[in-house]
Amino acid sequence: MSTKTEEIRNQSKMYEKVQNLMRNVNEVTLMEAHRKQLRKKAAGVDGVTKDVYEENVEQSIQNLVKKMKTFSYHPQPVRRTYIPKANGKMRPLGIPAYEDKLVQSVMADILSAVYEPRFLDCSYGFREGRNAHDVVRFINQTVMTKKVNYVLEADIKGFFDNVDHEWMMKFLENDISDKNFLRYITRFLKAGIMEGTELLEADKGTPQGGLISPVLANVYLHYVLDLWFEKYVKGNLTGEAHYVRYADDFLILFERESDAKAVMEVLPKRLAKFGLEVAEDKTRILPFGRYKGTKESFDFLGFTFFNTMTRTGKYRVGIKSSAKKMKAKRQAVKAWLRQRLTKPIAETMMTLHRKVEGHYNYYGISGNFESIRKFTWYVKFTTYRMFNRRDQKGKMKLDSFLRIWDFYMKPPRLNVNIWGWNPMVV
């Protein structure tokens, strides 16, 4: 779909509204979406997995396209399940039916092509070529090089569950002139949720677990926050201000406290207009930056940002793994290892290697080596204890364990340079 994607992007750049999008949801693009689906994923309410669908995939996709052309295709309710959170609560997770995954995948690619030329540079989540490390780099460079004295931390309460459908469609209609394409967006929004045997109607929110949800969230917040800040807020401030958003998480960095207070006062009203609410317990203004030198810190995207000094006495933004996130990570590792008591050691170590490498790839940023080292030590110690418990003939000797560990695992390291200059994020 790369050629079609480029065509859609060019059309979006040239015209106020984009047309003829539905023709891109066809047998070719749906088959591509099928190939991208991962195996061994949980099934939705239809009970269909990739392996099952693959048995008659060509005929199934042909039938799907026919149904879409005659508007007899209706997305099925999303099957809701729950996964435990670090705080002991449960997080709802939605699993769409298999064909709905395919259609959502193609439509999400189309929406991304439409909006990528329209989104602002301040948003980073779920966008091609952008990631959370770019946000960390942005915060670091902005505090280090701009007039930043205050940080407004804000949290939107239950964002994905409270997106207003009418506003969502108004935003899309502002950029897209394809009634059939928008009709299917509406059907996805209203498909509902199946919890056990009970069907819950969806009068608000985006499809939980749906491939289309991230880009719809970006569209919604593009209008609710990004354009609002860029076109209205900045022009009414007395000092500098810098805004950054990753999905529904955002920060605003201010030069002046009066500006921060003014925005904090109007923010709940702005969100309420679009059916959203500020989580008051997670929203605050704190002094932060080279001119404040306070001991205040804030968490964002799994990292803690704090004021510190270099060895030569110069100001630096300190960034380390969030203590809350690391506690959750340790608990997750411990729980996972408990499940491996009777599993082959080689299989356990290969999987553990992938998990730890993933940790290095995300948290292994400039200046965060100590946090990485501590986490690695915890995983190593917990793994050794697990191997001891599983050995019926006696405890595994430390030197034997270390040989196994060194064979499968690599030493802790930093993989991402967030101190290097990157003009895209300043």
C-alpha positions, 0 to 999 in steps of 0.5 A: 500500500506504500504507493497508495499511501503516498498518493493519499499524503500528497492529496492531503497536502494539496487539498482541504479535504481528502476524497475517495479513501474507501477504494483503498480498502480492497482485497489487496490491502486486506490481504496485506493486513492479514499477513501482518497479523501475529499468530497465537493472538487471542481471538475476539467474539468470533473465536477466529484466529489467524490460523483458522482464517488462513484456511480459506483466506482468499474466499473470506476476503472476497466475501468481506469486500462484497459485504463492505461494498453493499454496506452489509458489513458490521463490526462485531463487539469487542471482547473485553478481558482484563489484565492486572496492573502494578497497583493491584487494579485491573486494566481493561483490554479489548480484543476485536474480531479477526476480520475487524482487525483487518479492516481496522488495520487498513483504515488506520493506515489510510487515516495515518496517511491523511493526517501525517501531513496535518499533525503538528510537530508537538505530537509523537505517539503512534506516528511513523519515525517518532517514538518516546525517546524523541519526547525524552530528548525534546524535554531534555533539550528544551529545558537545557536550551530554552527559558523553562522554569515551570512544568505543568503535568496534566493527566486526562482521566480515562481518555480512550473510554471518554472520546465523544463520538459526535466531536470525533466525527466532526473532526474527521469530516473537517478533513475527509470528504468520503461518506462511506469511509466515515460511515465505517468509522462510525460503525467501529465507534458504536460496535459495543463491548462484549463482557462475558455474555453481556453486550455493552453499548458504546455511546462514547470512547474508541474501540478498545484494543483496536488498531484504529484507536491510536490514530483516532486518538491523535486526531481527537487530541490534535484538535482538542489540544495541539491546535488549541495550544499552538493557535490560541494559548501561545499567543496569549502568554507573557513568556515562553511555553513549550508543549509536547504530547505522546498519545494522551500524555502531555506536558507544558514547559513554561517560562513564567508561573503566571502563564502556567497557572492561567493555562492550568485554570482554563485546561479543565474547561477546554477538555470538558467541552469535548467530553474529557476530564482532568485527573486533578490528583495527577495534575500540578505545576512544579518549579523546574529548570536551571534557574530553579535548582529545586529538588522537585521531579516529575515522571513522564513516559516511564522516566523521572526527570530531576534537576542535577549537576555535572561533575564540573558543577554545571546544570543538567537535567537528570533522567532515570527510570521511574521508581514506580515503573521499576517496581512494576517491572520487578514484580512482573519479572518475579511473577513470570519466573514463578511460572517457569519452575518446571520449564526448560532452562534454555527456553527460559533464558532465551525468553528472559534474554529478549525481555531484558534486551527490550528493557535496555532498548527502552530504558537504556538512555544517556545517564541512566546506567545505574538504573539499568544496572540495578534492574539487571542485578535484580533479574539476575538474583531472582533468576538464580533463586528460581533455579535453586527452588526448581532443583530437587537434588540440591541448590544450583552452584553459583558458578554454574548459574553464572556460566548459564547467565553469561552464555545467554545474557549480555551486560547492561548497556545504554542504547539510546543517546538522548543528549545528542543534538536533534533539530527535529525535536527542538 
